[in-house]
């Protein structure tokens, strides 16, 4: 496998002040990089069990009832948390905890048609210092320089993604087994959880070697469900509620994505680590409410960019240590927002005042 071609430009050097600040930060959190496997399993299995139980209840309850709506909402929130574990899988790598990766794909990724390989190998590029925010980073668009309507349009695309992933799993994937050019296009253009529609996926050392069986299993899940509905074993509302479920998850994640970064850079040059941090956002928010839209540690996204190898369950501790322990915490707290709405308001305000054609 080939690795991505790195940009020819060298990232600007960090200043002595930035180097000292980052060194102090690392010293404060050096003991927080050990992942607790038991917590990962418990969190994932509990979220998945609650999510699918609520989904089944929604299927069985009377249509359009308040209780059905409540079950759908619970299913969206719980399975959203389960889905976001794909972010942890990307950082763990395809050969770490293979049993956990297998369970995630069997219980969550396959039925939701968001296989782990669609993020592993792609998200890692987002953390390469020379790639972050450039044209080779599929998880970055300069939203702060785009018109608000374009920003809203990217978020609204989540409403049609479920239809595409269903067609992809049931039709495009099996056809790609027979048509090599389609297989190449599918890998490069339609196998990545990204926000940049121009992103072309390379092969890299982070690719999940089990991607073929993941595609086959997603095809099996989708085809079996549709067949059972066609033969009246399952009601067609299963498909409708699955679509609502995945749309809800993508809508929540789309809002989270919009406040995960400042999105101020047009991709003209690589950034220093400190510049990446200040272009990223922490939203500590309410300890119970904020994780509903930014689960599995992603409310501490700027802290995550400082320490991408830190497990999600330690990011909150790291944030509090740095906030209270740094000799000058102002540089660290500059990347914090009070809540989701303040983050969105800042992005839209900058979008309205600084908008210009992106990546032109």
C-alpha positions in Angstrom: 0.0 0.0 0.0 1.2 3.5 -0.7 1.0 6.3 1.8 -0.4 9.8 1.0 2.0 12.1 -0.8 3.0 14.9 1.7 2.8 18.5 0.6 6.1 20.0 -0.5 5.7 23.0 1.8 7.3 22.6 5.3 5.0 23.6 8.2 6.1 26.9 9.8 8.3 26.5 12.8 6.7 26.8 16.2 7.9 29.8 18.3 9.8 29.3 21.5 6.8 30.5 23.5 4.5 27.9 21.8 7.1 25.1 22.3 7.3 25.9 26.0 3.5 26.1 26.4 3.0 22.8 24.6 5.8 21.2 26.7 4.1 22.3 29.9 0.8 21.0 28.7 2.2 17.6 27.9 3.9 17.3 31.3 0.5 17.9 33.0 -1.3 15.0 31.2 1.5 12.5 30.5 -0.3 9.8 32.7 -3.6 10.0 30.7 -2.8 8.0 27.6 -3.8 4.5 28.8 -7.1 3.3 27.3 -9.4 1.3 29.6 -10.7 -1.6 27.5 -13.5 -2.5 30.0 -14.9 1.0 29.9 -14.9 1.0 26.0 -16.8 -2.3 26.0 -19.3 -1.3 28.7 -20.0 2.1 27.1 -20.4 0.7 23.6 -22.5 -2.3 24.5 -24.8 -0.3 26.9 -25.3 2.4 24.2 -26.0 -0.1 21.5 -28.4 -2.2 23.6 -30.4 0.9 24.6 -30.4 2.2 21.1 -31.6 -0.9 19.3 -34.1 -1.7 22.1 -35.6 1.8 21.6 -35.6 1.3 17.9 -37.5 -2.0 18.1 -40.0 -0.4 20.5 -40.5 2.4 18.0 -41.3 -0.2 15.3 -43.8 -1.9 17.5 -45.6 1.1 19.0 -48.5 2.9 17.2 -47.3 5.1 14.4 -47.1 8.9 15.2 -47.7 8.4 18.9 -45.8 10.4 21.5 -44.3 7.3 22.9 -43.0 6.2 19.5 -41.4 9.7 19.0 -39.7 9.3 22.4 -38.3 5.9 21.5 -37.0 7.3 18.2 -35.3 10.1 20.1 -33.7 7.7 22.6 -32.6 5.5 19.7 -31.0 8.4 17.9 -29.0 9.6 20.9 -27.9 6.1 22.1 -26.9 4.8 18.7 -25.3 8.1 17.8 -23.0 7.5 20.8 -22.4 3.9 19.5 -21.6 5.2 16.0 -19.1 7.8 17.3 -16.9 5.0 18.6 -15.7 4.8 15.0 -13.6 7.8 15.9 -11.8 5.8 18.6 -11.4 2.9 16.3 -9.6 5.2 13.8 -7.1 6.2 16.5 -6.7 2.7 17.9 -5.7 1.4 14.5 -7.0 -1.7 12.7 -4.8 -4.2 14.6 -5.6 -3.0 18.2 -8.5 -4.6 20.0 -9.7 -6.6 16.9 -12.5 -8.1 19.0 -13.9 -4.7 19.8 -13.6 -3.6 16.1 -15.4 -6.8 15.1 -18.2 -6.3 17.6 -18.6 -2.6 16.6 -19.0 -3.6 12.9 -21.4 -6.5 13.7 -23.7 -4.6 16.1 -23.5 -1.0 14.8 -21.4 -0.3 11.7 -23.0 -3.0 9.5 -26.7 -2.4 10.4 -26.1 1.4 10.2 -24.1 1.1 6.9 -21.2 3.1 8.3 -18.5 0.5 8.4 -15.4 1.3 10.4 -13.0 1.3 7.4 -14.8 4.3 6.0 -13.3 6.4 8.8 -10.1 4.5 9.7 -7.4 5.6 7.3 -9.3 8.8 6.5 -9.5 10.5 9.8 -5.8 9.9 10.5 -4.9 12.2 7.6 -6.8 15.0 9.5 -4.2 14.7 12.3 -1.1 14.8 10.1 0.5 18.1 10.8 1.4 18.7 7.2 -2.1 17.8 5.9 -4.5 19.4 8.4 -6.7 22.0 6.8 -5.1 21.4 3.3 -6.7 20.0 0.2 -5.7 16.5 1.3 -7.7 16.8 4.5 -11.2 15.4 3.7 -12.5 16.6 7.1 -11.9 20.2 6.6 -13.6 23.0 4.6 -13.0 26.7 5.2 -16.6 27.3 6.4 -15.7 30.6 8.0 -14.9 31.9 4.5 -18.0 30.5 2.8 -21.4 31.9 2.5 -23.9 30.9 5.3 -26.1 29.3 2.8 -23.2 27.0 1.7 -22.5 26.1 5.3 -26.2 25.2 5.8 -26.2 23.2 2.6 -23.3 21.0 3.8 -25.2 20.3 7.0 -28.5 19.6 5.1 -26.8 17.0 2.9 -27.1 14.6 5.9 -30.7 14.2 5.0 -29.9 12.4 1.7 -26.9 10.4 2.9 -29.0 7.5 4.2 -30.5 6.9 0.7 -27.0 7.0 -0.8 -25.4 4.5 1.7 -28.4 2.2 1.1 -27.9 2.2 -2.7 -24.1 1.9 -2.1 -24.5 -1.2 0.1 -27.1 -3.0 -2.0 -26.2 -2.1 -5.5 -22.8 -0.4 -5.9 -20.8 -2.7 -3.7 -21.9 -6.0 -5.3 -21.4 -4.4 -8.8 -17.9 -3.3 -7.7 -17.0 -7.0 -7.2 -17.5 -7.5 -10.9 -16.4 -4.1 -12.3 -12.9 -3.1 -11.4 -13.2 0.6 -12.5 -16.3 0.9 -10.3 -14.4 -0.6 -7.4 -11.6 2.0 -7.8 -14.1 4.9 -8.0 -16.0 3.5 -5.0 -12.8 3.4 -2.9 -11.6 6.9 -3.9 -14.9 8.8 -4.0 -17.6 6.9 -2.0 -15.9 5.1 0.9 -15.0 7.9 3.2 -16.8 9.7 6.1 -15.7 13.2 5.1 -17.2 16.7 4.5 -15.1 17.7 1.5 -16.9 16.4 -1.7 -13.7 16.8 -3.7 -11.7 14.5 -1.4 -10.0 11.6 -3.2 -9.2 8.8 -0.8 -5.6 7.3 -1.1 -4.5 4.0 0.3 -2.5 4.4 3.5 -1.0 2.3 6.3 -4.0 3.1 8.4 -6.5 1.3 6.1 -8.5 -1.4 7.8 -7.5 -4.7 6.1 -11.0 -6.1 6.8 -12.8 -3.6 4.6 -14.0 -6.2 2.1 -15.9 -8.3 4.6 -17.3 -5.1 6.2 -18.8 -4.2 2.8 -20.1 -7.7 2.4 -21.7 -7.7 5.8 -23.3 -4.3 5.2 -24.7 -5.7 1.9 -26.0 -8.7 3.8 -27.7 -6.5 6.5 -29.4 -4.2 3.9 -30.4 -6.9 1.5 -31.8 -9.2 4.3 -33.8 -6.4 5.8 -35.3 -5.3 2.5 -36.1 -9.0 1.6 -37.8 -9.5 4.9 -39.9 -6.4 4.3 -40.7 -7.4 0.7 -42.0 -10.8 2.0 -44.0 -9.0 4.8 -42.0 -10.6 7.6 -41.1 -7.1 8.7 -43.2 -4.0 8.2 -42.0 -1.3 5.8 -41.9 1.2 8.7 -38.6 -0.5 9.7 -37.0 1.2 6.6 -38.7 4.5 7.4 -37.6 4.5 11.0 -34.1 3.4 10.1 -33.9 6.4 7.6 -35.2 8.7 10.4 -32.6 7.2 12.8 -29.6 7.6 10.5 -30.8 11.1 9.4 -31.1 12.1 13.1 -27.6 10.8 13.8 -26.1 12.6 10.8 -27.9 15.8 11.7 -26.5 15.8 15.2 -23.0 15.0 14.0 -23.3 17.6 11.4 -23.9 20.3 14.0 -21.1 18.9 16.1 -18.8 19.0 13.1 -19.6 22.7 12.4 -18.4 23.7 15.9 -15.4 21.2 16.1 -13.2 23.8 14.3 -13.0 27.5 13.5 -12.5 26.6 9.8 -10.6 29.8 9.0 -7.8 28.5 6.9 -8.1 28.2 3.1 -5.7 25.3 2.7 -2.8 27.3 1.3 -0.2 26.0 3.7 0.3 23.5 6.5 -0.1 24.8 10.1 1.9 24.5 13.3 0.4 22.4 16.1 -0.5 25.5 18.0 -2.3 26.9 14.9 -4.2 23.6 14.6 -5.2 23.8 18.3 -6.5 27.4 18.0 -8.4 26.4 14.9 -10.1 23.7 16.9 -12.8 24.0 19.6 -13.5 22.6 23.1 -17.1 22.8 24.3 -17.0 21.5 27.9 -20.6 22.7 28.4 -23.0 20.8 30.6 -21.6 17.4 31.8 -24.9 15.6 31.0 -26.4 17.6 28.1 -23.4 18.4 26.0 -22.4 14.7 25.5 -25.8 14.1 23.8 -24.6 16.0 20.7 -20.8 15.6 21.2 -20.4 12.1 22.7 -17.4 9.9 23.4 -15.1 12.8 24.4 -15.7 14.9 21.2 -16.8 18.0 23.2 -13.1 18.3 24.0 -12.1 18.4 20.3 -9.3 21.0 20.6 -7.7 19.1 23.5 -8.0 16.0 21.3 -6.0 17.7 18.6 -3.3 18.5 21.1 -3.2 14.9 22.2 -4.8 12.6 19.5 -3.5 9.5 21.2 -5.4 10.2 24.4 -8.5 7.9 25.0 -11.8 9.6 25.1 -12.5 8.9 28.7 -9.5 10.9 29.8 -10.1 14.1 27.7 -12.3 15.7 30.4 -9.7 15.2 33.0 -7.0 16.6 30.7 -9.1 19.7 30.0 -9.6 20.4 33.7 -5.9 19.8 34.5 -4.8 22.2 31.8 -7.4 24.8 32.6 -6.4 24.8 36.3 -2.7 23.8 36.1 -1.1 25.8 33.3 0.9 28.8 34.4 -0.9 30.8 31.7 -4.1 29.0 30.7 -5.3 31.9 28.5 -3.9 30.3 25.3 -5.6 27.1 26.1 -9.0 28.5 27.0 -9.0 30.7 23.9 -10.2 27.5 22.0 -13.2 27.0 24.3 -16.8 27.8 23.6 -19.6 28.0 26.2 -22.0 25.8 24.3 -23.2 24.6 20.8 -25.1 27.8 20.1 -22.2 30.1 20.8 -20.0 28.0 18.6 -22.5 28.1 15.7 -23.1 31.8 16.2 -19.4 32.5 15.9 -19.0 30.5 12.8 -22.0 32.1 11.1 -20.9 35.6 12.1 -17.4 35.0 10.6 -19.0 33.4 7.5 -21.1 36.5 6.9 -18.2 38.9 7.4 -15.4 37.0 5.7 -17.1 34.9 3.1 -15.4 34.4 -0.2 -15.1 31.5 -2.7 -13.5 28.6 -1.0 -10.4 26.9 -2.2 -10.4 28.8 -5.5 
